[in-house]
Amino acid sequence: MKNFIKFATALTFILMGFQFSYAQQHTLFTGIPNPESVIADDNFIYVTSLGKELKPMEKDRDGKIWRLAKDGKFVDNDFFKAKLNSPKGTAICNSLLYIADIDRVVVFNTETGDLVKEISLEKFGVKLLNDLCIKDGKELFATCTILGKVFDIPLNDESKSSMLDIPEIKGANGIAYNPFSNTLAVVGLGSFDTPKGIGEIYIVSLNGKQPTLNKLNGITGFFDGVE
């Protein structure tokens, strides 16, 4: 419970800080077709684009990463040297940009734009990887919306990738790691066969031998990203 309180408090302050800073100054950039997620490092803002059509599971090779300057001005959308399908959530660590792309994670060097590697999760039946986060620079966690699962990908040996042994998170979408409590926050869209607005928020504890899943009761919505 203490971990929940710490996480909820930290999340509240993050949201309050974001709202305050956004109210003070913001830049509007338009023209990105079907933008899906955004992340930044010291040099650029990276925005994933599904492509011309909103087809998140289509292997159409027209997805892109748009780079914006820190002031929001367009830089380019052809810096990264490999085709993407429907890129979604991202994570950055040690000058590497990790991108969820349907059934794989594509990794680029942010300094050169070169493709570093692809991490396939196709063997697990993945069809809609959604969001990513990194723990301690060693583990990559990825949500799969259709399966309602979270994957653990060791960055030193991706062959040992596995699904976390936790109950289904319906419409698993956004994910974020909290280093202070060693937990994951995971938000869901809800079930695909029921009305929108019944997604829930979960906390996955990584402190024991096996991960444990707890739900934040009384909060529902059509949840997407979390930070």
Salt bridges, closest charged atoms under 4 A:
GLU53 OE1 - LYS55 NZ 3.41
ASP71 OD2 - LYS73 NZ 3.98
ASP76 OD2 - ARG67 NH2 2.59
ASP101 OD2 - ARG104 NH2 2.74
ASP103 OD2 - LYS59 NZ 2.77
GLU118 OE2 - ARG104 NH1 2.93
GLU139 OE2 - LYS135 NZ 3.79
ASP157 OD2 - LYS160 NZ 3.95
GLU158 OE2 - LYS117 NZ 2.31
GLU168 OE1 - LYS170 NZ 3.93
GLU200 OE2 - LYS215 NZ 3.15
